[in-house]
Amino acid sequence: MSKNTERQRKIFEFLMKQPEQTAKRSDIVAEFEHWYYNNGAHHIDGLLYRMWTRGKVRKPKSGYYQAVTMNPAKPGAPTNENQTSLF
């Protein structure tokens, strides 16, 4: 698993503070475009794309991004209540 950059971490924290952990692309760009001298929207789009391909964020619909929190088990996955440890 790849390590998040400082900027990716800040975007993720921004998403976590939003209602339902979801934000419009334009809100994310407006918040962080000051990081770049020129064409900040393009660079933010690149960061969001890399975060999306690595599973750090998801796109519930076009133009929106949602933080993906790590859950120990996927919803609907079978669980064994008797297993108290891995080994």
C-alpha positions in Angstrom: 0.0 0.0 0.0 1.4 3.4 -0.9 1.9 6.1 1.7 -0.2 9.3 1.4 1.6 12.5 0.7 1.1 15.5 2.9 -1.3 17.1 0.4 -3.3 13.9 0.1 -3.6 13.7 3.8 -4.9 17.3 4.0 -7.5 16.6 1.3 -8.5 13.4 3.2 -8.9 15.4 6.4 -10.9 18.0 4.6 -13.3 15.3 3.3 -13.6 13.8 6.8 -14.9 17.1 8.1 -17.6 17.4 5.5 -21.2 16.2 6.0 -21.3 12.5 5.1 -17.6 12.8 4.3 -18.5 13.9 0.8 -17.5 17.1 -1.0 -17.9 18.6 -4.5 -14.8 18.8 -6.6 -15.2 22.5 -6.9 -15.1 22.9 -3.1 -12.0 20.8 -2.8 -10.3 22.9 -5.6 -11.4 26.2 -4.0 -9.9 25.0 -0.6 -6.5 23.8 -1.9 -5.7 25.6 -5.2 -3.5 28.1 -3.4 -0.9 25.3 -3.2 0.0 25.9 -6.9 1.2 29.0 -8.7 -0.7 28.2 -11.9 -3.6 26.0 -12.9 -4.3 24.6 -9.4 -7.5 22.8 -10.5 -5.5 20.6 -12.9 -3.0 19.6 -10.1 -5.8 19.0 -7.6 -7.6 16.8 -10.2 -4.4 14.8 -10.5 -4.2 14.3 -6.7 -7.8 13.3 -6.5 -7.4 10.9 -9.4 -4.4 9.2 -7.7 -6.3 9.0 -4.4 -9.2 7.4 -6.3 -7.1 4.8 -8.1 -5.5 3.8 -4.8 -8.8 3.5 -3.0 -8.4 6.4 -0.6 -11.5 8.2 -1.9 -14.5 7.1 -3.9 -16.7 8.9 -6.3 -20.4 8.4 -5.3 -21.4 10.4 -8.4 -19.8 12.6 -11.0 -18.0 15.6 -9.5 -18.2 14.4 -5.9 -15.5 12.7 -3.8 -16.0 10.8 -0.6 -13.4 9.7 2.0 -13.0 5.9 2.3 -12.4 4.8 5.9 -10.7 1.5 6.5 -13.2 -1.0 7.9 -11.9 -4.4 9.2 -14.7 -6.3 7.3 -16.6 -5.3 4.3 -20.4 -4.9 4.8 -22.1 -8.2 4.1 -18.8 -10.2 4.5 -19.2 -13.3 6.7 -17.7 -12.9 10.1 -16.6 -15.4 12.7 -17.5 -14.2 16.2 -15.4 -17.0 17.8 -12.2 -15.7 16.3 -10.6 -13.5 18.9 -7.1 -13.1 17.3 -5.4 -13.8 14.1 -3.1 -16.5 15.5 
